[in-house]
Amino acid sequence: MGQPNSRTAAIREKAKWGDGSAEALLADLLRDLFGVDARDLAVNHDQYSLNSLNGFFEADGKPYFFKFHQEENEEEMSGEYYRADILAKAGLPVDQPLMMSTLPGEQILVYRRRTDPRFSDALRTLDGLHDEQMARQAVDAERRLNETVLSVYLRTLHPVTPDEVMKEPVHRLFRDRLVTAPTGTYPGGRLESFYVGKTFDFPGVTLSWDSLSKARFVINGIEYRETLGHLFDAAHERLNPVRLADSGGVTAHGDAHNANVWFERREGRANLSFFDPAFAGEHIPTLLAEVKTTFHNILAHPYWLYDPALAEQKFKATANYENGRLFADFDWKLTPVRKALLETKAEAMWKPLLAALKQRDMLPQDWRKVVRLGLFLCPTLVMNLRAGATSHNPTSSLIGLSVAMMVGSDPDEGEDLITRFLATIDPEG
């Protein structure tokens, strides 16, 4: 990832080897950027750091936490990452960095070290452990956070121009991953490197990209209308930044998945706060603002995205391909805490936000399509879902691509988890 002159890209690459070379490069980077002598530097190897790196160090006897997000070709970006002050000024609960660099290829944030877990870690515990009190605290904290964020969205919601929207870095999480910079060639970027021309192994069947991209999915007996190829094409067209000004813009974090959220438990109550505002902005397309949180905090769990090996142990999955149809059957489902979070996200965020857009005549007729396509790109382009390419196996690959189809496409008949969710948040429902 990244160009050779990106120091953060080099550090991420070295961190894979675990031989201490990444820590040495990090120490040099911290010294050059901030004039600090970093000691006891340790890189975290956690399952949530799919496109980022974090860890700890000490300097002048004080403990610190660092994190950076690194994208392909970020050295060529115009605009800034890490505009942390935007969120604080808007009234969002965000941890302010003590040190910050926004230099292309050297973008890093340094915070005071906290003992609180990330919300992602707390919820992973709840996925496998029945703790009614902790689950209630977690869902209550999520509701309060959504209410706070919603109030900021409603206060900052405003008409935006295509030019304002195009300058927001949030698109690097969505459409920019479909194309190759700087020419914008499609299919390109992660779509091409992950999937195009590759072979896909599922439990019971192996398919070429040509067959898979054109297949109609039949998931646990429900047939879906679109194909993977069509959904990628539709996302390339509809999620083009110049077309996303129609729902207005808001001040938003943009990438508030729960590995970027602290979980603080104090006296029987939990509170949540953001950090790592790598994609924060003041003109983020309203319909994209909550997409990452909705998918990565709820639908990516349990296990299949971040713990593929555990998913293979926990879930049974089979696949069969007949007459252009991929039949996928598996027993993956949301855990009770994730179901509660989805209900909370629908009631405390999406439904009132869409109602406000409709009231202000800023809700596009195809809002469901925009939301679905955003959700679809979350799993497919955050990491390579092809078995054997990274940590994914045939079981997690089948589940992952099936979940991507479920969020991206309507079923031909009947309803599923996502159609029920969209019906719940529909302002005309």
N, C-alpha and C positions, 0 to 999 in steps of 0.2 A: 504494500500500500504506500502511496505517496511517491514523490520524486527523490532522487538521491540527496538533494540538498535539504531535505526535511530531517531535522535532528530528532523530532518526536517519532517519525516513521522508523528511523534507524533504531531508536530505543525500543519501540514495540517489537521490532523484528528480533533484536537481541534477547528480549525478555522471554521469548519462546524457548530459548536454550537453557535458561536457568543457571548459567555458569558465572554470574557476577558481572559480566560485561555490560549489561543494561544498567546496573547500579552505578558503575563507573562513569558511563556516559551521562546518566542523570545527575550525578554529582558535579560533573563539568558544566552541564547546562544550568543548574541552579546557581553555581558560582558565577558563571558568565552573566546570567540575567539579573540576579538579585544580590550578588556579592556575599552569599552565605556559604559557610563551610558545613555541608551536610554530612552528618555522621549516622551510623547505624541505619543506613538506607535499605529499605526492604520493599520489593515489588509484590503486590498482592496478585495471586493467581486465582481469581474467582470466576464463576461461570457467567456472571452478568456483564463482564467487560468484553463485549463482542467487538467493539470498535474504539475502545479506550484503554487506558492504563491508570492504575492508582496504587498508592502505597504510603509508606511512612518514613520519616526521618527526624532527626534531632539537630538543632542548631542553637548555639549559645545556651544550651541546657533546657531548651523548650521543645516540646513535641509538636510535630506538624503532620498534616495529611495532604498529599498532592493528588491531582488528577488532571489528565488531559484527554481530549477526544481527538482522534486523528482520522481524517478522510482522504480519499484519493484526490490528488491535485489541489489540495488546500492551499499550496504555496501560490497558486494563481488566482486565489479568491480576491474579489474586491469586497469591501466591507469588512466587518470585524466579527470574530467570535467573542464570546465571553463578555457581553455587555451586562455585567452583573447589576450595575446601578439601575438599569431600566426596570428590573423587577422590584427592587427595593423602593424606588420612587413611586411605583404604581401601587404599593401597599401589599405586595405578596410576601409571604414568609420565606425569606431566602437567606442562607448563610453567606455573608460577605467574605470574599477571600482576603487574606492578609497580604498576599503577593500575587501579581497577575502579569502575564505576558500575552499580548495578542499578536506578536510578530509571526507572520506566516512561517510554518514549519517549526516554530518554537513556542507554540501556544500552550500555556500551562497555568493552572491555578494552584495556589497553596493556601490551606486553611489551618486554623488551629485544630489540633487533633481532638476528636471527641470519643467518648466511650459508648455513645448511643449506637445501636445497630442501624443499618439501613432498613427501610420498610420492606425491601425485597427479602432480606434475611428473616425478618419476623414472620412474613407471610409464608415463606417456604417452610418454616417450622410448623405453622398452622395447617399447611397442606397435609402434613403427615401426623399431626398430633391434635387430639380433641382437647382444646383448652377454651372452654366457653367464655371465661372472663376475658382472656386475652383477645379472642376473636371479636367479642363485643366492643372492646376498646379500640381495636383496629378499624372496625367498620364505622364506629362513631367518629374516629379521627379522620377517616376518609371523607365522611359526610361533611364535617366541619371545613376540611380543606377545600372540598368542592364548592361549598357555599362561599368561602372567601374568594376563591379564584373566579367563580361566576360573577361576584359583585364587581371584580376588576374588569372582567370581560364586558359587562353591561355598561360600566362607566367609560371604558375606553373604546367601545365599538364605534367605528366611524367609516365613512366611505373612503375607499383607497383607489389609487390609480394603478394600472398595470406596472408602471415603472417602479412605484413604491413596493409593490408586491415582489417584483423580480429581484430586488436588492436584499430580500430577507434570506439569511443563511439556512432557514428551515427546509428549503427545497433540496438541500443536499441529502436530506433523509428520505426523500421521495423521488421526484422525477429525475434529479441529477444522477441517480444511481442506475438509470435506464440507458444513459447515453455516455459516449466517450468524449471527454473534454480535450481540446477546446472547440472541436468541430461540431459537437452535438450529434454525432453519428448514432443512429438507432437501427437495429438493436446494438447496444454497446455497453460500456461500463460493467457493472456487476452482473446485469442480465446476461450479457454475452460470456463473460468469464466464468460465471457459475453454471450456466445451463445450456446455452446454444451449442448444438453439436455433441453434447455429452450423452452418456448412457446412465440409466437410472435403475438401480436395483431395489425392488420391493419384496416383501415376503411372498414368494410364489411366482413372481414374474419380473422380467427385465425388459425395459422399454428404451427406445431411442428418444431423443428430444423431439424429433419430428412426429413420432407417434404420440408421445405424452402431451405435447403442446396442442395437439388437435383432438385429444380424447375428451369425451363427455364423461364426467365423474359421476358415479353412482355410489354415494356414501351411506353406508348402513341402510340401504334400500331407497334412499332419496336421490333422484337424478337432478343434476344441476344444469342450468340453461347454457352457461358460457363455457369456454375452454380456457386453459392457462394462457395460450397464445393470444386469444382475443382480449383477455383481461390486461395483459401487459400492453397490448396495442392501445386499448382504451385509456389506460393510465398515462401512457405517453402523450396522448392527445388531450385528455380532459384535465390532467394535473399540470399541464403547462402553466407556469406562473402567470403568463399574460391572460389566461382564462380564469384565474382564481380571484380576481378582484370583485366578482359579482356578489360575494357574500360579505363584503366589507372586511375590515381588519381589526385586530385587537392586540393589546399588549399581552404577551404570553411567554412562558418558558420554552415551549415548543418540543421539548424532549424530556418531559417529567416522568419517565418511567421510574419505578420504585427503587432502582439502584442509585438514583439521584435524589432520594428523599430520605431524610433522617426520621427515625421513629423514637420519640422521647416519651418514656413512661414515668410519670411523677404522681404519686399519691392517688393511685387508682384511675388515672386518666392518661390518655396518650395524645400527643400532638405531633404533627408532621410539618417539616420544613424542607424547602428545596436547596440543592446546591448544583454546581456544574451547569450554569446557564449557557452552554456552548452555542445554542441556537435561539437565544432570546431575541425578541424583536417587538417593535411597536406597530408594525403593519402586517402581522401574521394573518393569513387568510383564516377567517373565523372557523370555517368548516374543517380546517386542518389542525386547529389549536389543541384539540383533545384526542386526536386519533392515536398518537403514540401511547398515551396513558391508557386508553381504553384497550388497545391490543396487548401491549407488553405487560401490563399489570394484571390482566385478567385472562385473556384468551390464550396467552402463551404458556399457561400453566394448567395442570401440574406437569412438570418435568420435561415434556417433549422438546421444547426449544432449548432450555438451558442445561438440562441433565439427560441427554439422549441415552446414555448407558442405563440410567435408572428407569427411563421410560420403557426400554426394551425388556427390563425385568418385570415391570409393573403391569404392562398392557399386552394384550394379545391382538395381533393384526394379521390380516391376510389380504392378498390382492389377486385379481384375475382380470385378464384383458380379453374382451370378445367384441368383434364387430365395431371397433372404434370406441368402445366404452371401457373405462377402468373401474372395476368394482372394488371398492375399498371398504373393508369391514374391520372394526376395532372397538374396544371397550373403553377408550379414553373418554373422560368427561370432566367437567369442572368440579372442583371440590366445593363443599358448602360455603367456605369463606370466600371463594372466588365468585360463586353465584350471588352472594350477598353484596360483594363489591360491584358486580355488574348492575344489580338492581339500584344500588346507591348512585352509581355513575349515571344511570338513566334518569332517575328521579331528581337528583340534586344538581345535575349539570346539563345533560343533553336536552331534556324536554324543555326546561325554562329558557335555555339558550336559543333553541330553534324557534320557540314561541316569540322571543324578542326579535329575532331576525324577521319572522313573518310579520309581526306588528309594524316593523320599520320598513317593510317592503324590500328586504334585503335577502330573502330566502330563495335561492334558485329553484326552479321546478325540479331539476335533477339532483337535489341535495343528497338523496339516498345513494345515487351513483357516485358522487364525489366522496362521501363517507366510506362507501364500500371499497372504492379503489384505493383510498388511503390506507384502510385497514389491510387490504390485500398486499400492498407493497411492504408493510411492516415485517412479516415473517420471511417473505421470499427474498428480500434484498438486504436484510440485516446481517445474515450469514448464509453460507452455501448450505442448502437443505439436502443436497445430493449425498446419498450414502457413500461413505468412504472419502469424500472430498475434504471433510474436516472431522468433526467428532460425531457426525450423524451416522446412523445405521439404517438398515432397511425399514425397521419398524417406525422409528422416529421420523424418517423421511416421508413415509406414507402418511402418517398422522399429520405432519407439518404441512405438506402440500394439500392435503384434504381440508385442513382447517383454513388454509389460505383460500381454497375454492369456496368454502362455506361463507366466509366473510365477504368474498368478492362477488359472488353470483347468487341470484335468486334461484330457488328450486323450481323445477318445472311445475310441480304440484305439491301441495301440503305446506308445512311450515317446519322451521328448525329454530335453533337458539337465536340466530341472528335476525330472522324475520320477525320473531316475537319481540326482540329488542327494538328493532326499527319501528314496529307498530306501537310500542310503548312510548317512544320519544316523538312520534309524529304529531306536530302541533294541530293537525286537522283530525287526529284520531279520537 
